[in-house]
Amino acid sequence: MEMANTSKINFSEITPEIYKMAEACERNSRIDPELFRTYDVKRGLRDLDGRGVLTGLTEISEVQSGRDGKGNPGPGELFYRGYRIDDLVNGFVGEGRFGYEETVYLLLFGELPDGEQLQGFRELLAKYRTLPTSFVRDIIMKAPSRDMMNTLARSVLTLYSYDTNADDTSTANVLRQCLQLIALFPLLSVYGYQAYSHYHDGNSLFIHSPVPELSTAENILHLLRPDSAYTELEARILDLALVLHAEHGGGNNSSFTVHVVSSSGTDTYSAMAAGLGSLKGPKHGGANIKVVQMFEDMKRQVEDWKDEDEVKDYLGRLLRGEAFDRSGLVYGIGHAVYSLSDPRAKIFRYFVEKLSEEKGMREEYELYSLVERLAPEVIAEKRRIYKGVSANIDFYSGFVYRMLGLPMELYTPIFAVSRIAGWSAHRIEELVGSGKIIRPAYRSVAPRREYIPMGER
């Protein structure tokens, strides 16, 4: 029997036919920007002055821009369950505790734990920090992706198959699933990177088991490093990064995505995978990578890192689209909500300085500080600003991760390890308090057309 001629498809190739069809897609996907004004469409669910359109209510966290009732800019504020983020950080830092597990407890249950409750919660997470038998070999080690966010999402969706009660959306079952995923995200992220590093870069493969007594931040460093060694300051500042990224209101893109997907009644694994897909975007979770890459370009272009005029000239070229990726952006400066200051960046700055001294990178820290001071001035000179601009949390977090020796492939997954705490709280809040599927309106502006028979086209 003669076999038909077949050829393998190159899934990565864009053929000339695809390019031609893509032109048609683009041509018929453009909408006149003036129509958005005509129909008063809040693009990005934001008003023209940048304020978010109110789409829901939450008790989980509050993001305050700092602007007064007249729109004047001021210092930003962040609250977790009504507590100022500054007070929470000062509390666990001052008392010598790791804060991430305590923060997760607060976000999920609405109250700060006492000592006994916190210890029991830590032990519960440690118990859940175990993957199904052969999961690493059969799932993570197979077809490792160059993007760890895809690896993480694939692992989360695969865990659905190991859950005999995957579709139960009762509060108890969803809480159980969320706690397990909170515990497992560090393993899924780091193991995914180790597999990629081994198969794609030829590095030695090592898979450490988590240590029950260690905090989430300590376990990440233990799992990642060949010798599992880390300093106290390294673990403390990574823990702080997890706390500051754990939640940021229901209106951020990934948390809103979890709300939208959860409102359909779907399972926890699908909702969290959707959140991961959102966070992967460079406009959201990938922003700190852009900051690090921008500074690497700056260090090559600027001869004297302490020369304010030279640094300002580079920032001006950034804004004019003449430097780095030519996007016209100074990455890490400005925020959709905050105006004069991002409270997370203010908290982070002190600890970043201490870590830079431990790592012998004080000179680079001073360059970051100089850019943080000069960038708002340069932006105000070149652009119309309806509110103040300042350094956001992404401005420093990538620098911290680089000082910690974290590979860039893990920058966004570490964000996910932290933010799943907020996603979990928002998913539960949506399921408990809603009942309606989230379905915003889109208005069609396409003209009506008469059908054309095939022979007349």
N, C-alpha and C positions, 0 to 999 in steps of 0.2 A: 504493500500500500504506500503510495507516494504521499509524503508529508507536505503540507502547505508551507510556502515560504513565510517565515516569521522573522521579525527583528525586534530586539529589545528596545524599549523606550528609555531614553535618557530623561529621567524625571527632572533634571536640573536645567535642561536645555530650553532656551526660548527660541523657537523657530521663526523664520520670516512670516509664516502664516499667523503665528500668535501675535507678532508685532503689529501686523496689519489689522487684526481683529481688535487689538488693544487700542489702536487709534480710534476705532469706531466706539469703543467703550468710553474713552475719554471725551470724545466729541458729544456723546449723548448723555454724559454724566455731569456736565457743567451747568450750573444754575447761575443766572445773573445775580451778582451780589446785591444789587439794588432791590431785588425782590424780597430779600430778607428784611430790609427796612420797610418796604411797602406793607408786608404782612406782620410786622412787629415780631419777627421770629427771634427768640433768645438763643442765638447760636452758642453751642457749648453749654446750654442751660445757664447762661450768664447775661446780665444786663449790659448795656453799653458801657456803664461805669465799672464793670467788673464784678458786681455783686451777684452771688449765686441765686438762681430762681428757687424758691422754697418748694420742695417736692415731698417733704416728709418731716417727721418729728423723731427725735432720739433722746435718750437719757444717757447714752454711752460716753460721749465726749462733746466738747464745745470748742470751736475755733473762733476766736475773736480777732478781728482785723486790727483793732486798736483805734479805728476811726471813731470820732465822736458823732453826735447826732447831726452835726453840720457837715460831715464828710472830711473833717480835718484829720490828717494822719497822726498816729501815735503808736506806742509800743504794742506788739501783738501779745495775745494771751492764749494758752492752751489748758483745757481742763479735762481730766479723766474722771468721769462719774462725779463731777462737781469739785474735785480737788485740783488746785493749781499744780501744773507739772513741776514747777520749781519746788514747791513744798514736798511733793512726793520724792523727788530726787534728793533734796536735802535730808529727808528723813532716812532713806535706806543707806545713803552714802555716809551720813553722819553717824549712823549706828553700825556701820561696818558690814552691811548685808549686800548680797547681790539682789537686784531689784526686779529682774524680768519676771520671775515666777510670781512674785507678789503683785506685779502689775497685771498679769494675765488673770489672776484671781479676782482682782478689783474689777476689771473690764467685764468678766463673765458674770460675776455674782453681785456686783453693785456695792460691795462693802470691802473695806480693808480687813485682811485676815489677822487674827491674833497669832501668837507663836505656835500654838498647837495646830491650828487650822493650816498655817503656812507649811509646817513640817509634813502634815498629812498630804497636802496638795503636791508638794515636791516629790513625795514617795509615790503618789499615784502617777505623776508624769514619768517618773523613772521606770515604773512597772510597764507603762505603755511604750517605752522607748525600745521596743523589740520588733523587728520586722518578721513577717511570716517566713517559715522555713524555705530556704533556697531562693528567696525573693531577690537578693543581691545577685546571685548567679544567673537566675532565669530572666530577670527583668532589667535590672540596672546595667548588668554587664553586656547585655545584648544590644547591638546597634546604638552605642553611646553617641549622643548628640553633641555638637560643638557648642550648643547653647544650653546651659544648665537649666534655664527656665522651662524649656521644652522637655528636658529630661524629668524635671520635677513634676510638671503637669501630667506627663505620661504615667509616671509612677503613681500619682494620686488617683488617676482614672483607673489604673490597674487594680489598686487596692479595693475598688468596688467589688471586684470578682472574688475577693477573699472574705467579704463581709456577708454573712448569711442573712443579715437584717438590713441590707443596704438602703432600701427604699422607705423605711419607716421614718416618718418625719415628726414623731412625738418628741417632746422636749428632752426627755431622758435619753432617747436613742441618739438624737442629734448632738446632745452634749457629749455623750460617750464618743461619738465619731470625731467631734471637734477636738476633744482632749487627746485622742490618739494621734490625730494629724499634727497638733501642736507639738507633741512629743517626738514625732517621726520626721518632721521637716528638716531638722539639722542632719539626720542620717541620710535622708534621700538626697539632699543637696550635696553634702561632702562626698558621699559614695559615688554619686553621679560624676562629680568632678574627677575623682580618683580614677574611675574607669576611662573617662575621656583622656586624662593626662597620660594614662598607660598606653592605650591603643592608638592615640593620635600623635602623641609627643614622644612615645618610647620611654617614658619615665617608669621607675619601679612602682609596682602596685602594692599598696598596703591598705588593709581594711582593719582599723581598730574597732573594738567593741566599746560602746559607751560605758561610762562609769556611773553607777547609780547615785553616788554621793556628790557628784559634781553638778554645778549649775549648768544651765543651757549654754551660757557663754563659755564656760570652762570646757564643756564637752565639745563644742565646735572646734576650739583650738587643739584639744586632745585628739580628736578624730582626724584633723587636717594635717598636723605636723608629723613627720616620720618618727621623731623622738618623743612626741606628745608633750614637749616642754613648753612652758609659757611663764611669764612673770605675773605677779599680782596685778600690776598696773595694766598690763595688756588685757587680762580677763575682766577687770573692772570697767575699762573704757568700752570694751565690746559689749558688756552687759548694759552699759548706759546707752549705747547706740540702739540696742534692742528695745529698751524702754521708750526712747524718744521716737522710734519708728512704729511702735506697736499699734497706734491708733491715731486718726486725724479727722474725725467727724464722718458722718455718713455721706458727705458730698464729694469726697475724693473719688477719682475715677474707679479704682478697683473695689472700694467698699460699696459704691453705688451699683457697680456691676453685680456684686454678691447679692445686694438687695433685689435687683431686678430679676436675676436668675432664680433666687430663692422664692420670689413671689409667684413663680409658675408652679411651685409645689415639687420641684425636682429634688434629687438626692444631694446629700452633702458633698460628695466627691465631685459631682458635676459643677456645683456652685463654686467650690474652691478652685477647681481647674479654670473656671471662667475668670475668677479673680486673678489667678496667675497670668492668664493671657493678657489681661489689662495691665498688670504691673510690669510686664516685660517691656512695654513700650518705652522708647527713649524720652518721651514727654512726661513719663511718670517714674517708674522705678529705675530706669536706666540713666537718669539725669546725672548721678554722681560720677558715672563713667565718663561722660562728656566733660565734666569739670576737670578730672584728672588728665584727660587727653589735652584739654585746652592749656593747662598749666605746663605740660610737657612741651607743647609748642612754644609757649611763652618763654620758658627757660632757654630754649634754643634761639629765640629771636631777640631777647633782651639781654644785653651784655652785662649791665650793672643792675642787679635785682633791687638795689636800694635807691636807684635814681628815679625819683618820682616822675620827672618829665618823660623819661624813657618808657616807664610803665604806662603812663597816661597815653602816650603816643600809641603803644600797642593796643590798649583798650579802645582807643578811637578807631584804629584799623579794624578791630573786631566788629564794632558797631557799623562801620561802613561796608562790611562784608569783604574786607581785604586780607583777613588773616584767619588762621585755623581752618574751620570747615566752611567759611564764607557764608554762614547763616545769618550774620548780623546780630548774633546774641552773645552776651557775656554769661556763660553758664554758671549757675549757682547764685546768681544775683536776681532778686525779684521773686515774688510769689503771687499766686492768683488771689490770695486772701490778705496775707499780712502786708503791712505798709512799711513802717519805720523799722520794725525788727521782727524776726522769727524767734520766739522764745526758746525753741529747741537749739538753734544755732548759738544763742547767747549762753545757754547752759554748756553746750559742747565745747565752746572755745577754750575755757579754762583747762579742761582735761586734755584737749588736743595739744595745748602748749606744753603741759607736763610730759606727754608722751613724746613730743618732738625732742625734748631735752634728753629723755632716756635713750632715744634712738639716734642722737647726734644729728638731728635734722632741724635744728633751731633756725638756721638761715632760710630754709624753705618755708617754715612756719611764718617767718617775718614777711616773706613775699606774699603769702596768703593774706596776712593781716593788712599789708599795704594795699592789695587789690580790694579787699573788703572795704577799706576806707575810701579809696579813690574811685571805684567803679560807680557808686551812686552819683558822684559829682559829674563824671564824664557822661553818664546816661542822661542826667538832668540837662546838661548842655546840648545834647544832640537830639533828644526825644521829648515829646510832650508827655508829661507824667501826670496822670490824674490822681495818683497817690504816691506815697514814698516808696522807694525800693531799698532793699537791704539784702544781706547774705541770708540764704535759706539753709536748711539742714544739709542739703546735698553739697553745699559749698565745701564743708569740712569732712563729711562722712567718707568720701572716696579717698581723701588724704589719710584719714585714720586707717582705713582698710589697707592702704599701701604700706603704711608704717608697720602694720601688724603682719605684713607679708602675705595677706590674702590674695589669691590670684584674682584678676579682674573678672574672670568667668563667674566668680561667686559673689560679686558685689550685689547684684539684684536678688539672687536667691537668699542672701542674708537678710535683705529687706523683707522678703517673703516669710522667712523664719520668724521675723518679728511681727509683721502685719497680720499674720493668720490669727493672732489674738483678737485684733479688732474685727476681722472678717467673721470670726466665730460668734462674737457678741452681736454683730449686726445681723447675721443669719438667724440667730435665735430670736432676736427682737422682731425681725420681719415675720417669722413664722408664728410667733405668739400673738402679735398685735395687729396683723394686717387682715388677710382674708381676701384681698383684692389683688389681681395680677396688675403689675405696673405696665401701663400701656400708654405712653405719650402720643400726642397727635402729630402727624406730618401732613402738610397740605400739598396736594398735587398742583403743580403749575404747568403741567403738560397740556398742550392744545388737543382738542378732540380731532380724530382723524377717521376717514372712511376706510373700511377694509379693502385691500387690493388683491384680487384673485392672482394665483400663482403665475398664470400666463401673461399678466399685465405688469409684473414688477420689473 
